[in-house]
Amino acid sequence: MSFASRIIGTAERVPLPDLVIRTAVQRLCSRTATRLASGDAESDALFADEMAARALAGYAEEAKATHHELPAAFFARVLGPGRKYSCCYYKEPETTLQEAEEEALRQTVAHADLAAGQSILELGCGWGSLSLWMARQFPNSQVTAVSNSQAQREYIEWEAAGARIEKSSRGRGRTRRCSPRSGSSTASSRWKCSSIS
């Protein structure tokens, strides 16, 4: 175990001030960015080969067993209308859960510098809050959402249909490619939801 791994393990078990955590994360990110920037074509190709040899979704069965295959109705009772379960952003004490979900989505997109016309991939899309939001917000974009949960995929497809996003089959297995129905405000967005088993 490396020194950095030991420090990270300790930081995950012991409460530390936000300033310490932010500084450590920034330093790790900076170190990784420097290392990646100094790479050459050969090391990039080696890295790509190593990644291609790995499983696409590690520990998928364990994740399914814990919460991914719970029914959408359960999450409807415990989450906001967007089924966003990673975080929300409350600007004011009187902010509603729906407003906090929307603001968190807006900030996520702003921080990632996403815009109309891009091809966007969301791995581990959960119940699709971000992917569906992006599909509605960005005309001329392709949004691809990936989940290892059949229940989440079915829910996302149901929501996409309700948002007037029409699906058309593409590829093999459980991959779908969708585009909004005519008359929609995002008539040229495309939507795809994949599940991995």
C-alpha positions in Angstrom: 0.0 0.0 0.0 1.4 3.4 -1.0 1.8 6.3 1.3 -0.9 8.2 -0.5 -3.3 5.2 -0.2 -2.7 5.1 3.5 -3.4 8.8 3.9 -6.6 8.5 1.8 -7.7 5.5 3.9 -7.1 7.5 7.1 -8.9 10.5 5.7 -12.0 8.4 4.9 -12.2 7.1 8.5 -11.3 10.3 10.5 -13.3 13.5 10.2 -11.0 16.2 8.8 -11.7 19.9 8.2 -12.9 20.7 4.6 -9.9 22.8 4.0 -7.6 19.9 4.6 -9.6 17.6 2.4 -9.9 20.1 -0.4 -6.1 20.8 -0.3 -5.3 17.1 -0.4 -7.7 16.4 -3.3 -6.3 19.4 -5.3 -2.8 18.2 -4.7 -3.6 14.6 -5.9 -5.5 16.0 -8.9 -2.6 18.3 -9.8 -0.1 15.5 -9.4 -2.1 13.2 -11.7 -2.6 16.0 -14.3 1.1 16.6 -14.4 1.8 12.9 -14.8 -0.7 12.5 -17.6 0.5 15.7 -19.4 4.1 14.3 -19.4 3.0 11.1 -21.1 3.9 10.2 -24.6 2.0 8.2 -27.3 3.5 4.9 -26.2 2.5 5.3 -22.5 -1.0 6.5 -23.6 -1.3 3.4 -25.8 -0.2 1.2 -22.9 -2.7 2.8 -20.6 -5.5 2.4 -23.2 -4.6 -1.3 -23.6 -4.6 -1.8 -19.8 -8.1 -0.2 -19.5 -9.4 -2.2 -22.4 -8.4 -5.4 -20.6 -10.4 -4.5 -17.5 -14.0 -5.3 -16.7 -16.3 -2.6 -17.9 -18.2 -2.5 -14.5 -16.4 -4.0 -11.6 -18.5 -5.2 -8.6 -21.7 -4.8 -10.5 -23.4 -7.7 -8.8 -22.6 -6.3 -5.3 -24.0 -2.9 -6.3 -27.2 -4.5 -7.6 -27.6 -6.5 -4.4 -27.4 -3.4 -2.2 -29.7 -0.9 -3.8 -29.7 -0.7 -7.6 -32.5 -3.2 -8.0 -34.9 -1.6 -5.5 -38.1 -0.5 -7.3 -38.5 3.0 -8.5 -41.5 3.4 -6.3 -39.3 3.1 -3.2 -37.1 6.0 -4.4 -40.2 8.0 -5.3 -41.0 8.0 -1.6 -37.5 9.0 -0.3 -36.0 11.2 -3.0 -37.1 14.3 -4.8 -39.0 14.4 -8.1 -35.8 14.1 -10.2 -34.7 10.9 -8.2 -31.4 12.6 -7.7 -29.6 10.7 -4.9 -26.0 11.9 -5.0 -26.5 15.5 -3.7 -28.6 18.6 -3.8 -27.7 22.3 -3.5 -29.7 24.5 -1.2 -29.1 28.2 -1.9 -31.5 29.4 0.8 -33.0 27.8 3.8 -36.5 27.9 2.1 -35.2 26.2 -1.1 -37.4 23.2 -2.0 -36.0 19.7 -2.7 -37.0 20.1 -6.3 -35.2 23.4 -6.6 -32.1 22.0 -4.8 -32.0 19.1 -7.3 -32.3 21.4 -10.3 -29.6 23.7 -8.9 -27.2 20.8 -8.3 -27.8 19.6 -11.9 -27.2 23.1 -13.2 -23.9 23.5 -11.2 -22.7 20.0 -12.3 -23.2 20.9 -15.9 -21.5 24.3 -15.4 -18.5 22.8 -13.6 -18.1 20.2 -16.4 -18.4 23.0 -19.0 -21.0 21.0 -20.9 -23.0 22.7 -23.8 -25.4 22.0 -26.6 -24.0 20.1 -29.5 -21.6 17.9 -27.4 -21.7 14.1 -27.1 -22.0 13.4 -23.3 -21.4 10.1 -21.5 -22.7 9.6 -18.0 -21.4 6.4 -16.3 -23.3 5.2 -13.3 -26.4 7.4 -14.1 -28.5 6.1 -11.3 -32.2 7.0 -11.9 -31.2 9.3 -14.8 -31.6 12.8 -13.1 -28.6 14.3 -14.8 -28.9 12.5 -18.1 -32.5 13.3 -18.5 -31.9 16.9 -17.5 -29.1 17.3 -20.1 -31.2 15.7 -22.8 -34.0 18.3 -22.2 -31.5 21.2 -21.9 -29.2 20.7 -24.8 -30.5 20.6 -28.3 -28.2 19.0 -30.8 -26.5 16.9 -28.2 -26.2 13.1 -27.7 -26.5 12.0 -24.1 -25.5 8.4 -23.3 -26.4 7.1 -19.8 -24.9 3.8 -18.5 -26.3 1.9 -15.5 -25.8 -1.7 -14.4 -29.4 -1.7 -13.2 -32.3 -3.0 -15.2 -34.8 -1.3 -12.9 -33.0 2.1 -13.4 -32.9 1.6 -17.1 -36.7 0.8 -17.3 -37.4 3.9 -15.1 -35.3 6.2 -17.3 -36.9 4.9 -20.5 -40.4 5.5 -18.9 -39.3 9.1 -17.9 -37.8 9.7 -21.3 -41.1 8.7 -22.9 -43.0 11.1 -20.5 -40.6 13.9 -21.4 -41.5 13.3 -25.1 -38.2 11.7 -25.8 -38.7 9.0 -28.4 -36.5 5.9 -28.4 -35.4 3.9 -31.4 -33.4 0.7 -31.2 -29.7 0.7 -31.9 -27.0 -1.8 -31.4 -27.4 -5.1 -29.6 -28.6 -6.2 -26.3 -30.1 -3.6 -24.1 -28.8 -0.4 -25.7 -31.3 2.2 -26.9 -30.8 5.4 -28.8 -33.5 8.0 -28.5 -34.4 11.3 -29.9 -37.1 13.8 -28.9 -40.4 13.6 -30.6 -41.2 16.3 -33.2 -42.6 19.4 -31.6 -40.3 19.0 -28.6 -38.1 22.0 -27.6 -35.1 19.8 -28.0 -36.0 18.3 -31.4 -32.4 17.4 -32.3 -31.2 16.0 -28.9 -30.5 12.3 -28.9 -30.9 10.0 -25.9 -29.4 6.6 -25.2 -29.6 4.5 -22.1 -27.5 1.4 -21.7 -27.5 -1.2 -19.0 -24.6 -3.5 -18.3 -25.2 -7.0 -16.9 
